Amino acid sequence: MEEYDLINNLPNNPRPLFFRRTDAKKLFGISPRQLENLAMERKGPPFFKVGKFAIYSVSDFVEWLTSNPVRTTNE
């Protein structure tokens, strides 16, 4: 996944373990509003509440994101 490569290749910084919903758009292309809606429906990735913020584990998020690929006839 190309977006995940962005996290793996961060320069001179350790890879983040967690990120906020506002970071999801630039890292994975998923809007914070979409994550809020999925959380309310209990269909989204697992997250933790830290104060008023929801944070996501990078590994859990990538696992959720890649858990149900759509198979096409070209595969």
Helices and strands as residue ranges (DSSP letters): H 2-8, E 18-20, H 21-28, H 32-40, E 48-50, E 53-57, H 58-65
